[in-house]
Amino acid sequence: MEINKDLIAASSTPIVLAILAEGDSYGYAILQRVRELSGGRMEWTDGMLYPVLHRLERLGFIDARWEIAESGRRRKYYSITSQGQAQLAEERKQWQAVDATLRGIWQSLANPIAAGDVFGRPAAPLTQGA
Amino acid sequence: MPTPDQEVLLEAQIDQWRSYLRRRQAIQAVDVAELEDHLREQVAGLIDAGLATDEAFLVAVKRMGDLDTLSREFAREHSERLWKQLVVLPADSGVSRAQARTDAIVAVCLALAAAFLIKVPALFGLSLNDDAGFFARNLSFFVLPLLTGYFVWKRRLDTRTVRWLGVAFVAAAFFANIYPFGPEGHTEALTALHLPIALWLVVGIAYAGGRWSQVAGRMDFIRFSGELFIYYVLIALGGGVLLAFTLQIFMSIGIDIEPFFESWLLPCGAVGAIIIASWLVEAKQSVIENMAPVLTRLFTPLFAAVLIAFLGAMLYTGRAIDIDRDVLIAFDMLLVLVLGLLLYSVSARDPQAPPGAFDVVQIVLVVSALVANAFALWAIAARITEFGFTPNRVAGLGMNVILLVNLAWSALLYIRFQRGRAAFTDLERWQTNYLPVYAVWAAIVVIVFPPLFGYI
């Protein structure tokens, strides 16, 4: 399943902030976590994560620092700031609202008779999209 | 586990990938380090999952995403970086910053030395106005040895090369000053004009360091020359504005600084600016590198249109080219210009790119310049016995023939490339191999012409 680019872009901020809220992390590990959480359904182009991280850093939602990783290489770690926490809470509210709306509509589509149109007729059977 | 061989190969591949990434202006060294860490993690993870080293590298690079898109994303996020490139000191690392500062200090000192040098003759009673001949003949020596010295220092040239460069300058100074030129003589003017051309090759050898024997090294020097020219013009424009402003405000309090300006500011600034401009080109290669190709793209079609209009008008009206004193010089300049346009589009072209519409315009330009020049040469040849061989005419004719040969062969190579029969590198090699020809001709004009024509 290919997830729409706009959806990926829109969800990248809450996902990255939420993963960093779990604990400090770095680019590769963040992507691994996304893969794990989505069961491999959300495929980001690896490189694209970094401009997102840099944008969040510029906005003050996350902090970055260079450390020496266990591999001996320098690695850039990111951590969430209090401002980022607030942003995450805000995003969470918005996504929950979207989620609740979609949930409602999915449910009514699943029970077409109960949710008939204004004249009480049952809704036309929907053909399931691919 | 990868074998040592595979490790070496992987490192080489990562090196190459890194250098590709470094060329993107929007992606800075720290970002490259971050992305490289990612790539290595990814490769290690894939090898653990059972992939061969080279496969792992390919998959990791693929997952990283298309470099153009990536650098566009970086540019969108860091648009300021493209502008920050204009600042001279790179903020990358401590070492390169210290190096850049040393560079700057050396360049400024050399520029001051050049400004001082040009005033040294004044200590011996020679003035710019009364001894214009002396200054014209020796102008090169106030700045080019210093410029050469800068590159000798920068490229750490070995003493043998330095000795040869020194010999070249001493010999040039000898020939510029030994001859008893007649007052306001033509051969003296020719020497003044051709000596810098000959010595520019010496600068080029120093610039290229040990790479003068390679096509790429000479090509870099061609790029450097063009960028230096653009920088110098920009600095001159800025200097002109500054000077006009200074003149005006001092005038308002009744002080005339024009004498000071003429005898100090102008000559010192003019020679110092060459060193400063060279240093700027060195320090900021990537910025203006985009400038010369842009200018050539802009002007190649325009010049082609003008030349075709000229040829059309000549054929339509049936008028022949009227050969007078300046026509030869005008056509030499035309060839130089067309050659410049050709050189800079060559130098900026991706050698692997297939021929395109711009290449066609380029060919039209070169061919129409050749035809126009052929008309001029024909007109001269028809009446050369009538005019006689003056030094100016011979020098102009010689330069014309040299440029013509270069341009004609370039056109041939270009057309062959366009038809897929030759590689683009052939054209590059031809252009860079031709560089010494100009210098040799210029040296002949300086050394042989004055005695040949009796120092007139």
Chai-1 contact restraints between the chains, C-beta under 6 A:
chainA,res_idxA,chainB,res_idxB,connection_type,confidence,min_distance_angstrom,max_distance_angstrom,comment,restraint_id
A,G27,B,H38,contact,1.0,0.0,6.0,A-B,restraint_1
A,Y28,B,H38,contact,1.0,0.0,6.0,A-B,restraint_2
A,Y28,B,E41,contact,1.0,0.0,6.0,A-B,restraint_3
A,T45,B,G65,contact,1.0,0.0,6.0,A-B,restraint_4
A,D46,B,R63,contact,1.0,0.0,6.0,A-B,restraint_5
A,D46,B,M64,contact,1.0,0.0,6.0,A-B,restraint_6
A,G47,B,M64,contact,1.0,0.0,6.0,A-B,restraint_7
A,G47,B,G65,contact,1.0,0.0,6.0,A-B,restraint_8
A,G47,B,L70,contact,1.0,0.0,6.0,A-B,restraint_9
A,M48,B,G65,contact,1.0,0.0,6.0,A-B,restraint_10
A,P51,B,E73,contact,1.0,0.0,6.0,A-B,restraint_11
A,P51,B,F74,contact,1.0,0.0,6.0,A-B,restraint_12
A,P51,B,E77,contact,1.0,0.0,6.0,A-B,restraint_13
A,H54,B,E77,contact,1.0,0.0,6.0,A-B,restraint_14
A,R55,B,E77,contact,1.0,0.0,6.0,A-B,restraint_15
A,R73,B,D37,contact,1.0,0.0,6.0,A-B,restraint_16
A,R75,B,D37,contact,1.0,0.0,6.0,A-B,restraint_17
A,K76,B,E34,contact,1.0,0.0,6.0,A-B,restraint_18
